[in-house]
Amino acid sequence: MLNVINLILGGALLIAGRKLFWLFVGAAGFVTGAQLATRFWQGSDVLAVIVGLVIGVIFALLAIFLQAIVIAIAGFLSGGYVLTVLVTMLGMDITGSMTWIVYIIGGVLGVILVSVLFDWALITLSSLAGASMVIQAFSPQGTTGGLLFFILFIAGVIIQGSLLRREKTVVAAE
């Protein structure tokens, strides 16, 4: 069940993560909630989905009403998630406190990226998160996983960058 949700959310983030900012933030909350549920409560996928959905909905609502604060939180959560997925894909075994260190480093990088380049940070982070979610749904390992991740990431950046450019062209013409 988590794989299907990861695939759907990941695809949506690759195509419209910047445009649907609240979805991006909600997806970051969902992934974080699902990861926390599976790490701390060795329950079923249903529990992970429920916890993920609750946290995701809360984050999506916060994104609508408290945008500036939520942008930093989303940058942190996405950066942490992406870096932990990338480190795992590279074959590094991170467990215990090392998981949190990698997550925090990725989170800080995500906040910095969001602060400096908002539109492009959203495009980059949502493409990275979308590619990570799609990859996680299929679980390819090694070079195949890395290549597929890179292709999905680039596709997400190109699609969203084209949409952003088109929006700016329309605004400039008005």
VODONU-760193 format. One record per atom (N, C-alpha, C, O): x, y, z. Coordinates in Angstrom, 1 decimal, padded with zeros to 4 digits. Atoms other than C-alpha are relative to their C-alpha. Layout:
# residues N
(r (X; Y; Z)) ...
END
This chain:
# residues 174
(r (000.8; -001.2; 000.0)) (r (000.0; 000.0; 000.0)) (r (000.9; 001.3; 000.0)) (r (000.6; 002.2; -000.7)) (r (-001.0; -001.2; 000.0)) (r (002.9; 002.4; 000.8)) (r (000.6; 000.2; -001.3)) (r (000.8; 001.4; -001.7)) (r (-000.6; -000.2; 001.3)) (r (004.4; 001.7; -002.5)) (r (-000.9; 000.7; -001.0)) (r (-000.4; 001.5; -001.8)) (r (000.9; -000.7; 000.9)) (r (001.3; 002.8; -004.4)) (r (-000.1; 001.4; 000.3)) (r (-000.1; 002.3; -000.6)) (r (000.1; -001.4; -000.4)) (r (001.0; 006.0; -002.4)) (r (001.3; 000.7; -000.3)) (r (001.2; 001.8; -000.8)) (r (-001.2; -000.6; 000.4)) (r (004.7; 006.7; -002.9)) (r (000.1; 000.2; -001.5)) (r (000.6; 001.3; -001.9)) (r (000.0; -000.2; 001.4)) (r (004.3; 006.2; -006.6)) (r (-000.9; 001.1; -000.4)) (r (-000.5; 001.9; -001.3)) (r (000.9; -001.1; 000.4)) (r (001.3; 008.5; -006.9)) (r (000.5; 001.4; 000.5)) (r (000.6; 002.3; -000.3)) (r (-000.5; -001.3; -000.5)) (r (002.7; 011.2; -004.6)) (r (001.3; 000.4; -000.7)) (r (001.5; 001.6; -001.0)) (r (-001.2; -000.3; 000.7)) (r (006.1; 010.9; -006.2)) (r (-000.2; 000.6; -001.4)) (r (000.5; 001.5; -001.8)) (r (000.3; -000.5; 001.4)) (r (004.7; 011.3; -009.7)) (r (-000.6; 001.4; 000.0)) (r (-000.2; 002.3; -000.8)) (r (000.6; -001.4; -000.1)) (r (002.6; 014.4; -008.6)) (r (001.1; 001.0; 000.3)) (r (001.1; 002.1; -000.2)) (r (-001.1; -001.0; -000.4)) (r (005.7; 016.0; -007.0)) (r (000.9; 000.2; -001.2)) (r (001.4; 001.4; -001.4)) (r (-000.9; -000.2; 001.1)) (r (007.8; 015.4; -010.1)) (r (-000.6; 001.0; -001.0)) (r (000.1; 001.7; -001.7)) (r (000.7; -000.9; 001.0)) (r (005.2; 017.2; -012.3)) (r (-000.4; 001.3; 000.5)) (r (-000.3; 002.3; -000.2)) (r (000.6; -001.2; -000.5)) (r (003.7; 019.8; -010.0)) (r (000.4; 000.4; 001.4)) (r (-000.4; 001.0; 002.1)) (r (-000.4; -000.2; -001.4)) (r (005.6; 020.0; -006.7)) (r (000.1; 001.5; 000.3)) (r (-000.3; 001.9; 001.4)) (r (000.0; -001.5; -000.3)) (r (006.2; 023.8; -007.0)) (r (-001.3; 000.6; -000.1)) (r (-001.7; 001.4; 000.8)) (r (001.3; -000.6; 000.3)) (r (002.8; 024.6; -008.3)) (r (-001.0; -000.4; 001.2)) (r (-001.7; 000.5; 001.6)) (r (000.9; 000.5; -001.0)) (r (001.0; 022.5; -005.7)) (r (000.8; -000.1; 001.3)) (r (001.1; -001.1; 001.9)) (r (-000.8; -000.1; -001.1)) (r (003.1; 023.7; -002.8)) (r (-000.5; -000.7; 001.2)) (r (000.2; -001.4; 001.9)) (r (000.6; 000.7; -001.1)) (r (000.7; 022.4; -000.2)) (r (000.1; -001.5; -000.1)) (r (000.2; -002.2; 000.9)) (r (-000.1; 001.5; 000.2)) (r (000.9; 018.9; -001.8)) (r (001.4; -000.4; 000.4)) (r (001.7; -001.4; 001.0)) (r (-001.4; 000.2; -000.3)) (r (004.7; 019.1; -001.6)) (r (000.2; -000.1; 001.5)) (r (000.9; -001.0; 002.0)) (r (-000.2; 000.0; -001.4)) (r (004.6; 020.0; 002.1)) (r (-000.8; -001.2; 000.6)) (r (-000.3; -001.8; 001.6)) (r (000.8; 001.2; -000.5)) (r (001.8; 017.4; 002.8)) (r (000.7; -001.3; -000.3)) (r (000.8; -002.2; 000.6)) (r (-000.8; 001.3; 000.3)) (r (003.9; 014.7; 001.0)) (r (001.2; -000.1; 000.9)) (r (001.5; -001.2; 001.4)) (r (-001.1; 000.1; -000.9)) (r (006.9; 015.6; 003.1)) (r (-000.4; -000.4; 001.4)) (r (000.3; -001.2; 002.0)) (r (000.5; 000.4; -001.3)) (r (004.8; 015.3; 006.2)) (r (-000.4; -001.5; 000.0)) (r (-000.2; -002.2; 001.0)) (r (000.4; 001.4; 000.1)) (r (003.3; 012.0; 005.0)) (r (001.2; -000.9; 000.1)) (r (001.2; -001.9; 000.8)) (r (-001.2; 000.8; 000.0)) (r (006.7; 010.5; 004.3)) (r (000.7; -000.1; 001.3)) (r (001.0; -001.1; 001.8)) (r (-000.6; -000.1; -001.3)) (r (008.1; 011.7; 007.6)) (r (-000.8; -000.8; 001.0)) (r (-000.3; -001.6; 001.8)) (r (000.8; 000.7; -000.9)) (r (005.1; 010.3; 009.5)) (r (000.0; -001.5; -000.2)) (r (000.1; -002.3; 000.7)) (r (-000.1; 001.4; 000.3)) (r (005.2; 007.0; 007.7)) (r (001.3; -000.6; 000.4)) (r (001.4; -001.7; 001.0)) (r (-001.3; 000.4; -000.4)) (r (008.9; 006.7; 008.3)) (r (000.1; -000.2; 001.5)) (r (000.6; -001.2; 002.1)) (r (000.0; 000.0; -001.5)) (r (008.5; 007.5; 012.0)) (r (-000.8; -001.2; 000.5)) (r (-000.4; -001.9; 001.4)) (r (000.8; 001.1; -000.4)) (r (005.7; 005.0; 012.3)) (r (000.6; -001.4; -000.2)) (r (000.5; -002.2; 000.7)) (r (-000.7; 001.3; 000.2)) (r (007.7; 002.2; 010.8)) (r (001.2; -000.2; 000.8)) (r (001.6; -001.4; 001.1)) (r (-001.2; 000.2; -000.9)) (r (010.8; 002.9; 012.8)) (r (-000.3; -000.2; 001.4)) (r (000.4; -001.0; 002.1)) (r (000.3; 000.1; -001.4)) (r (009.2; 003.3; 016.2)) (r (-001.1; -001.0; 000.4)) (r (-001.0; -001.5; 001.5)) (r (001.1; 001.0; -000.3)) (r (006.1; 001.1; 016.0)) (r (000.1; -001.0; -001.1)) (r (-000.3; -000.7; -002.2)) (r (-000.2; 001.0; 001.0)) (r (006.8; -002.1; 014.2)) (r (-001.3; -000.6; -000.4)) (r (-001.5; -001.8; -000.5)) (r (001.3; 000.4; 000.3)) (r (003.2; -002.2; 013.1)) (r (-000.1; -000.3; -001.5)) (r (000.9; -000.4; -002.2)) (r (000.2; 000.3; 001.4)) (r (001.6; -002.8; 009.7)) (r (000.1; 001.2; -000.8)) (r (000.3; 002.3; -000.3)) (r (000.0; -001.2; 000.9)) (r (001.6; -000.6; 006.6)) (r (-001.2; 000.9; 000.2)) (r (-001.1; 002.1; 000.0)) (r (001.2; -000.8; -000.2)) (r (-001.9; 000.5; 007.5)) (r (000.3; 001.1; 001.1)) (r (-000.1; 002.2; 001.0)) (r (-000.4; -001.0; -001.0)) (r (-000.5; 002.2; 010.7)) (r (000.9; 001.0; -000.5)) (r (000.7; 002.2; -000.3)) (r (-000.9; -000.9; 000.6)) (r (002.2; 003.8; 008.7)) (r (-000.7; 001.0; -000.9)) (r (-000.5; 002.2; -000.9)) (r (000.8; -000.8; 000.9)) (r (-000.3; 005.1; 006.2)) (r (-000.9; 001.0; 000.8)) (r (-001.0; 002.2; 000.5)) (r (000.8; -000.8; -000.8)) (r (-002.6; 006.4; 008.9)) (r (000.8; 001.2; 000.7)) (r (000.4; 002.3; 000.6)) (r (-000.9; -001.0; -000.6)) (r (000.2; 008.2; 010.8)) (r (000.5; 001.0; -001.1)) (r (000.5; 002.2; -000.8)) (r (-000.5; -000.8; 001.1)) (r (001.6; 009.5; 007.5)) (r (-001.1; 001.0; -000.5)) (r (-000.9; 002.2; -000.7)) (r (001.1; -000.8; 000.4)) (r (-001.8; 010.8; 006.4)) (r (-000.4; 001.1; 001.0)) (r (-000.6; 002.3; 000.6)) (r (000.3; -001.0; -001.1)) (r (-002.5; 012.6; 009.7)) (r (001.0; 001.1; 000.0)) (r (000.7; 002.3; -000.1)) (r (-001.0; -001.0; 000.0)) (r (000.8; 014.3; 009.7)) (r (000.0; 000.8; -001.3)) (r (000.2; 002.0; -001.4)) (r (000.0; -000.6; 001.3)) (r (000.6; 015.0; 005.9)) (r (-001.1; 001.1; -000.1)) (r (-000.9; 002.2; -000.6)) (r (001.1; -001.0; 000.0)) (r (-002.8; 016.7; 006.3)) (r (000.3; 001.2; 000.8)) (r (000.0; 002.3; 000.5)) (r (-000.4; -001.1; -000.9)) (r (-001.6; 018.8; 009.2)) (r (001.0; 000.9; -000.7)) (r (000.8; 002.1; -000.7)) (r (-001.0; -000.8; 000.7)) (r (001.4; 019.9; 007.2)) (r (-000.6; 000.8; -001.2)) (r (-000.3; 001.9; -001.4)) (r (000.6; -000.7; 001.2)) (r (-000.7; 020.7; 004.1)) (r (-000.8; 001.2; 000.5)) (r (-000.8; 002.2; -000.2)) (r (000.8; -001.1; -000.6)) (r (-003.1; 022.8; 006.2)) (r (000.9; 001.2; 000.5)) (r (000.6; 002.3; 000.3)) (r (-001.0; -001.0; -000.4)) (r (-000.1; 024.6; 007.8)) (r (000.6; 000.8; -001.2)) (r (000.8; 002.0; -001.1)) (r (-000.6; -000.7; 001.2)) (r (001.3; 025.3; 004.3)) (r (-000.9; 001.0; -000.5)) (r (-000.4; 002.0; -001.0)) (r (001.0; -000.9; 000.6)) (r (-001.9; 027.0; 003.3)) (r (000.0; 001.3; 000.9)) (r (-000.1; 002.4; 000.4)) (r (000.2; -001.1; -001.0)) (r (-002.0; 029.2; 006.5)) (r (001.3; 000.7; 000.5)) (r (001.3; 001.9; 000.8)) (r (-001.2; -000.5; -000.5)) (r (001.6; 029.6; 007.6)) (r (001.2; -000.2; -001.0)) (r (002.1; -001.0; -000.6)) (r (-000.9; 000.3; 001.1)) (r (003.6; 029.6; 004.4)) (r (001.5; 000.1; 000.3)) (r (002.2; -000.8; 000.0)) (r (-001.4; -000.3; -000.3)) (r (006.9; 031.1; 005.5)) (r (000.6; -001.1; 000.9)) (r (001.7; -001.6; 000.6)) (r (-000.5; 001.0; -001.0)) (r (007.4; 028.8; 008.5)) (r (000.0; -001.4; -000.6)) (r (001.0; -002.2; -000.5)) (r (000.1; 001.4; 000.6)) (r (006.2; 025.7; 006.6)) (r (001.0; -000.2; -001.1)) (r (001.4; -001.3; -001.3)) (r (-001.0; 000.1; 001.1)) (r (008.6; 026.4; 003.7)) (r (001.3; -000.5; 000.6)) (r (001.9; -001.4; 000.1)) (r (-001.2; 000.5; -000.7)) (r (011.5; 026.0; 006.1)) (r (-000.1; -001.4; 000.5)) (r (000.8; -002.2; 000.4)) (r (000.2; 001.4; -000.5)) (r (010.0; 022.9; 007.7)) (r (000.0; -001.0; -001.2)) (r (000.6; -002.1; -001.1)) (r (000.0; 000.9; 001.1)) (r (009.3; 021.4; 004.3)) (r (001.4; -000.2; -000.6)) (r (001.8; -001.3; -001.0)) (r (-001.3; 000.1; 000.4)) (r (012.8; 022.1; 003.2)) (r (000.9; -000.9; 000.8)) (r (001.6; -001.7; 000.3)) (r (-000.7; 000.8; -001.0)) (r (014.2; 020.5; 006.3)) (r (-000.4; -001.5; -000.2)) (r (000.4; -002.4; -000.3)) (r (000.5; 001.4; 000.1)) (r (012.0; 017.4; 006.0)) (r (000.4; -000.7; -001.3)) (r (000.8; -001.8; -001.3)) (r (-000.3; 000.6; 001.3)) (r (012.5; 016.9; 002.3)) (r (001.5; -000.2; -000.1)) (r (002.0; -001.3; -000.6)) (r (-001.5; 000.2; 000.1)) (r (016.3; 017.5; 002.5)) (r (000.4; -001.2; 000.9)) (r (001.3; -002.0; 000.4)) (r (-000.3; 001.1; -000.8)) (r (016.5; 015.0; 005.4)) (r (-000.4; -001.3; -000.6)) (r (000.4; -002.3; -000.6)) (r (000.5; 001.2; 000.6)) (r (014.4; 012.4; 003.6)) (r (000.9; -000.4; -001.2)) (r (001.3; -001.5; -001.4)) (r (-000.8; 000.2; 001.2)) (r (016.3; 012.8; 000.3)) (r (001.4; -000.5; 000.3)) (r (001.9; -001.5; -000.3)) (r (-001.3; 000.4; -000.3)) (r (019.7; 012.5; 001.8)) (r (000.1; -001.4; 000.6)) (r (001.0; -002.2; 000.3)) (r (000.0; 001.3; -000.5)) (r (018.8; 009.4; 003.8)) (r (-000.3; -001.1; -001.1)) (r (000.3; -002.1; -001.0)) (r (000.3; 001.0; 001.1)) (r (017.4; 007.7; 000.7)) (r (001.3; -000.1; -000.9)) (r (001.6; -001.2; -001.3)) (r (-001.2; 000.0; 000.8)) (r (020.5; 008.7; -001.3)) (r (001.1; -000.8; 000.6)) (r (001.8; -001.6; 000.0)) (r (-001.1; 000.7; -000.7)) (r (022.9; 007.5; 001.3)) (r (-000.3; -001.6; 000.0)) (r (000.7; -002.4; -000.2)) (r (000.4; 001.4; 000.0)) (r (021.0; 004.2; 001.5)) (r (000.2; -000.6; -001.4)) (r (000.7; -001.8; -001.5)) (r (-000.2; 000.5; 001.4)) (r (021.0; 003.8; -002.3)) (r (001.4; -000.2; -000.3)) (r (001.8; -001.1; -001.1)) (r (-001.4; 000.1; 000.2)) (r (024.7; 004.3; -002.3)) (r (000.7; -001.2; 000.7)) (r (001.9; -001.4; 000.6)) (r (-000.5; 001.2; -000.6)) (r (025.0; 001.2; -000.2)) (r (000.6; 000.2; 001.4)) (r (001.1; -000.7; 002.0)) (r (-000.5; -000.3; -001.4)) (r (026.0; 002.9; 003.1)) (r (-001.0; -000.5; 001.0)) (r (-002.2; -000.2; 000.8)) (r (000.8; 000.5; -001.0)) (r (024.6; 001.2; 006.1)) (r (-000.1; 001.0; 001.2)) (r (000.9; 001.1; 001.9)) (r (000.1; -000.9; -001.1)) (r (023.3; 003.9; 008.4)) (r (-001.1; -000.5; 001.0)) (r (-002.2; -000.8; 000.6)) (r (001.0; 000.5; -001.1)) (r (021.6; 002.9; 011.7)) (r (000.2; 000.9; 001.2)) (r (001.2; 001.5; 001.4)) (r (-000.1; -000.7; -001.3)) (r (020.9; 004.4; 015.0)) (r (000.2; 001.5; -000.1)) (r (-000.5; 002.2; -000.9)) (r (-000.2; -001.4; -000.1)) (r (022.2; 007.9; 015.7)) (r (000.6; 000.5; -001.4)) (r (000.4; 001.7; -001.7)) (r (-000.5; -000.4; 001.3)) (r (023.9; 008.0; 012.3)) (r (-001.1; 000.4; -001.0)) (r (-000.9; 001.3; -001.8)) (r (001.2; -000.3; 000.8)) (r (020.5; 008.0; 010.6)) (r (-000.4; 001.4; 000.3)) (r (-000.7; 002.2; -000.6)) (r (000.4; -001.4; -000.3)) (r (019.6; 011.2; 012.5)) (r (001.0; 001.0; -000.4)) (r (000.6; 002.1; -000.8)) (r (-001.0; -000.9; 000.4)) (r (022.9; 012.8; 011.8)) (r (-000.1; 000.3; -001.5)) (r (-000.1; 001.5; -002.0)) (r (000.1; -000.1; 001.5)) (r (022.5; 012.2; 008.0)) (r (-001.3; 000.8; -000.3)) (r (-001.3; 001.7; -001.1)) (r (001.3; -000.7; 000.2)) (r (018.8; 013.4; 008.2)) (r (000.1; 001.4; 000.4)) (r (-000.4; 002.3; -000.4)) (r (-000.1; -001.4; -000.4)) (r (019.7; 016.6; 010.1)) (r (000.9; 000.7; -001.0)) (r (000.6; 001.9; -001.4)) (r (-000.8; -000.7; 001.0)) (r (022.5; 017.4; 007.6)) (r (-000.8; 000.3; -001.3)) (r (-000.7; 001.4; -001.8)) (r (000.9; -000.2; 001.2)) (r (020.1; 016.9; 004.7)) (r (-001.0; 001.0; 000.2)) (r (-001.3; 001.8; -000.6)) (r (001.0; -001.0; -000.4)) (r (017.5; 018.9; 006.5)) (r (000.6; 001.5; 000.0)) (r (-000.1; 002.4; -000.5)) (r (-000.7; -001.4; 000.0)) (r (019.9; 021.9; 007.0)) (r (000.2; 000.4; -001.4)) (r (000.0; 001.6; -001.8)) (r (-000.3; -000.3; 001.4)) (r (020.9; 021.7; 003.4)) (r (-001.3; 000.4; -000.7)) (r (-001.3; 001.3; -001.6)) (r (001.3; -000.3; 000.6)) (r (017.2; 021.7; 002.4)) (r (-000.5; 001.4; 000.4)) (r (-001.0; 002.1; -000.4)) (r (000.5; -001.3; -000.4)) (r (016.4; 024.8; 004.5)) (r (000.8; 001.1; -000.7)) (r (000.3; 002.1; -001.1)) (r (-000.9; -001.0; 000.7)) (r (019.4; 026.7; 003.0)) (r (-000.4; 000.1; -001.4)) (r (-000.6; 001.2; -001.9)) (r (000.4; 000.0; 001.4)) (r (018.3; 025.7; -000.5)) (r (-001.3; 000.8; -000.2)) (r (-001.5; 001.6; -001.1)) (r (001.3; -000.6; 000.1)) (r (014.7; 026.8; 000.1)) (r (000.1; 001.5; 000.3)) (r (-000.5; 002.3; -000.4)) (r (-000.1; -001.4; -000.4)) (r (015.8; 030.1; 001.7)) (r (000.6; 000.9; -001.1)) (r (000.2; 002.0; -001.4)) (r (-000.7; -000.8; 001.0)) (r (018.1; 031.2; -001.1)) (r (-000.7; 000.1; -001.3)) (r (-000.8; 001.1; -001.9)) (r (000.7; 000.1; 001.3)) (r (016.2; 030.1; -004.2)) (r (-001.4; -000.6; 000.1)) (r (-001.5; -001.8; -000.2)) (r (001.3; 000.6; -000.3)) (r (012.5; 029.7; -003.4)) (r (-000.6; -000.8; -001.1)) (r (-000.8; -002.0; -000.9)) (r (000.7; 000.7; 001.1)) (r (011.0; 028.7; -006.8)) (r (000.9; -001.2; -000.4)) (r (000.4; -002.3; -000.5)) (r (-000.9; 001.1; 000.5)) (r (014.0; 026.7; -007.9)) (r (000.3; -001.0; 001.1)) (r (000.5; -002.2; 000.8)) (r (-000.1; 000.9; -001.1)) (r (014.4; 025.2; -004.4)) (r (-001.2; -000.9; 000.0)) (r (-001.0; -002.1; 000.2)) (r (001.2; 000.8; 000.0)) (r (010.8; 024.0; -004.5)) (r (000.1; -001.0; -001.2)) (r (-000.3; -002.2; -001.0)) (r (-000.1; 000.9; 001.1)) (r (011.4; 022.6; -008.0)) (r (001.0; -001.1; 000.3)) (r (000.8; -002.3; 000.0)) (r (-001.1; 001.0; -000.2)) (r (014.7; 020.9; -007.0)) (r (-000.5; -001.0; 001.1)) (r (-000.4; -002.2; 000.9)) (r (000.4; 000.8; -001.1)) (r (013.4; 019.6; -003.6)) (r (-001.2; -000.9; -000.4)) (r (-001.2; -002.1; 000.0)) (r (001.2; 000.8; 000.4)) (r (010.0; 018.4; -005.0)) (r (000.4; -001.0; -001.0)) (r (-000.1; -002.2; -001.0)) (r (-000.5; 001.0; 001.0)) (r (011.8; 016.7; -007.9)) (r (000.9; -001.1; 000.7)) (r (000.7; -002.3; 000.4)) (r (-000.8; 000.9; -000.8)) (r (014.3; 015.1; -005.5)) (r (-000.9; -000.9; 000.8)) (r (-000.7; -002.2; 000.8)) (r (000.9; 000.8; -000.8)) (r (011.5; 014.0; -003.2)) (r (-000.9; -000.9; -000.9)) (r (-001.1; -002.1; -000.5)) (r (000.8; 000.8; 000.9)) (r (009.3; 012.8; -006.1)) (r (000.8; -001.2; -000.5)) (r (000.3; -002.3; -000.6)) (r (-000.9; 001.1; 000.5)) (r (012.2; 010.8; -007.6)) (r (000.3; -001.0; 001.1)) (r (000.3; -002.2; 000.8)) (r (-000.3; 000.9; -001.1)) (r (013.0; 009.3; -004.2)) (r (-001.2; -000.9; 000.3)) (r (-001.1; -002.1; 000.6)) (r (001.2; 000.7; -000.3)) (r (009.4; 008.3; -003.6)) (r (-000.3; -001.1; -001.1)) (r (-000.7; -002.2; -000.8)) (r (000.2; 000.9; 001.1)) (r (009.1; 006.7; -007.0)) (r (001.0; -001.2; 000.1)) (r (000.6; -002.4; -000.1)) (r (-001.1; 001.0; -000.1)) (r (012.4; 004.9; -006.6)) (r (-000.3; -001.0; 001.2)) (r (-000.2; -002.2; 001.1)) (r (000.3; 000.8; -001.2)) (r (011.4; 003.7; -003.1)) (r (-001.2; -001.0; -000.3)) (r (-001.2; -002.1; 000.3)) (r (001.1; 000.9; 000.4)) (r (008.2; 002.2; -004.6)) (r (000.4; -001.2; -000.7)) (r (-000.1; -002.3; -000.6)) (r (-000.4; 001.1; 000.8)) (r (010.1; 000.1; -007.0)) (r (001.2; -000.8; 000.6)) (r (001.5; -001.9; 000.3)) (r (-001.2; 000.5; -000.7)) (r (013.2; -000.5; -004.8)) (r (001.1; -000.6; -000.9)) (r (001.7; -001.6; -000.6)) (r (-001.1; 000.5; 000.7)) (r (015.8; -000.9; -007.5)) (r (001.3; 000.4; 000.7)) (r (001.4; 001.3; 001.5)) (r (-001.3; -000.2; -000.7)) (r (019.4; -001.2; -006.2)) (r (001.1; 000.3; -001.0)) (r (001.0; 000.1; -002.2)) (r (-001.2; -000.3; 000.7)) (r (022.8; -000.1; -007.3)) (r (-000.1; 001.0; -001.1)) (r (-000.8; 002.0; -001.0)) (r (000.0; -000.9; 001.2)) (r (023.4; 001.5; -010.7)) (r (-001.3; 000.3; -000.6)) (r (-001.6; 001.4; -001.0)) (r (001.3; -000.2; 000.6)) (r (019.9; 000.9; -012.0)) (r (-000.8; 001.0; 000.8)) (r (-001.4; 001.9; 000.2)) (r (000.7; -001.0; -000.9)) (r (018.4; 002.7; -009.0)) (r (000.5; 001.4; -000.1)) (r (-000.3; 002.3; -000.2)) (r (-000.6; -001.3; 000.1)) (r (020.8; 005.5; -009.2)) (r (-000.3; 000.7; -001.4)) (r (-000.6; 001.9; -001.4)) (r (000.3; -000.6; 001.4)) (r (020.3; 006.0; -013.0)) (r (-001.5; 000.4; -000.1)) (r (-001.8; 001.4; -000.6)) (r (001.4; -000.3; 000.1)) (r (016.5; 005.8; -012.7)) (r (-000.3; 001.3; 000.9)) (r (-001.1; 002.1; 000.5)) (r (000.2; -001.1; -000.8)) (r (016.6; 008.3; -009.8)) (r (000.5; 001.3; -000.7)) (r (-000.3; 002.3; -000.7)) (r (-000.6; -001.1; 000.7)) (r (018.8; 010.7; -011.8)) (r (-001.0; 000.4; -001.2)) (r (-001.2; 001.6; -001.4)) (r (000.9; -000.2; 001.1)) (r (016.5; 010.4; -014.9)) (r (-001.3; 000.7; 000.5)) (r (-001.8; 001.6; -000.1)) (r (001.3; -000.6; -000.6)) (r (013.3; 011.1; -012.8)) (r (000.3; 001.4; 000.5)) (r (-000.6; 002.2; 000.3)) (r (-000.3; -001.3; -000.6)) (r (015.0; 014.0; -011.0)) (r (000.1; 001.0; -001.1)) (r (-000.5; 002.1; -001.0)) (r (-000.2; -000.9; 001.2)) (r (016.1; 015.6; -014.3)) (r (-001.4; 000.3; -000.7)) (r (-001.7; 001.4; -001.0)) (r (001.3; -000.1; 000.6)) (r (012.6; 015.0; -015.8)) (r (-000.9; 001.0; 000.8)) (r (-001.5; 001.9; 000.2)) (r (000.7; -000.9; -000.9)) (r (011.0; 016.7; -012.8)) (r (000.4; 001.4; -000.1)) (r (-000.4; 002.3; -000.2)) (r (-000.5; -001.4; 000.1)) (r (013.2; 019.7; -013.0)) (r (-000.3; 000.6; -001.3)) (r (-000.7; 001.8; -001.4)) (r (000.3; -000.5; 001.3)) (r (012.7; 020.1; -016.7)) (r (-001.5; 000.3; -000.1)) (r (-001.8; 001.4; -000.6)) (r (001.5; -000.3; 000.1)) (r (008.9; 019.8; -016.5)) (r (-000.4; 001.2; 000.8)) (r (-001.1; 002.1; 000.3)) (r (000.4; -001.2; -000.8)) (r (008.5; 022.2; -013.6)) (r (000.7; 001.3; -000.4)) (r (000.1; 002.3; -000.3)) (r (-000.7; -001.2; 000.5)) (r (011.2; 024.6; -014.9)) (r (-000.7; 000.6; -001.2)) (r (-000.8; 001.8; -001.4)) (r (000.7; -000.5; 001.2)) (r (009.3; 024.8; -018.2)) (r (-001.3; 000.6; 000.4)) (r (-001.7; 001.7; -000.2)) (r (001.3; -000.6; -000.4)) (r (006.0; 025.5; -016.4)) (r (000.3; 001.3; 000.7)) (r (-000.4; 002.3; 000.5)) (r (-000.3; -001.3; -000.6)) (r (007.7; 028.2; -014.3)) (r (000.4; 001.0; -001.1)) (r (-000.1; 002.2; -001.0)) (r (-000.4; -000.9; 001.1)) (r (009.3; 029.8; -017.4)) (r (-001.3; 000.5; -000.8)) (r (-001.4; 001.6; -001.1)) (r (001.2; -000.3; 000.8)) (r (005.9; 029.7; -019.2)) (r (-000.8; 001.0; 000.9)) (r (-001.4; 002.0; 000.3)) (r (000.8; -000.9; -000.9)) (r (004.2; 031.4; -016.1)) (r (000.7; 001.4; 000.0)) (r (-000.1; 002.4; -000.1)) (r (-000.7; -001.3; -000.1)) (r (006.9; 034.1; -016.0)) (r (-000.2; 000.8; -001.4)) (r (-000.3; 002.0; -001.4)) (r (000.2; -000.6; 001.3)) (r (006.5; 034.7; -019.8)) (r (-001.4; 000.6; -000.1)) (r (-001.6; 001.7; -000.7)) (r (001.4; -000.5; 000.0)) (r (002.7; 035.1; -019.4)) (r (-000.1; 001.3; 000.8)) (r (-000.8; 002.2; 000.4)) (r (000.1; -001.1; -000.9)) (r (003.1; 037.5; -016.5)) (r (000.8; 001.2; -000.6)) (r (000.3; 002.3; -000.5)) (r (-000.7; -001.1; 000.6)) (r (005.7; 039.6; -018.4)) (r (-000.7; 000.6; -001.2)) (r (-000.6; 001.7; -001.5)) (r (000.8; -000.5; 001.2)) (r (003.4; 039.8; -021.5)) (r (-001.2; 000.8; 000.4)) (r (-001.7; 001.6; -000.4)) (r (001.2; -000.7; -000.4)) (r (000.6; 041.2; -019.4)) (r (000.3; 001.4; 000.4)) (r (-000.6; 002.1; 000.7)) 
END
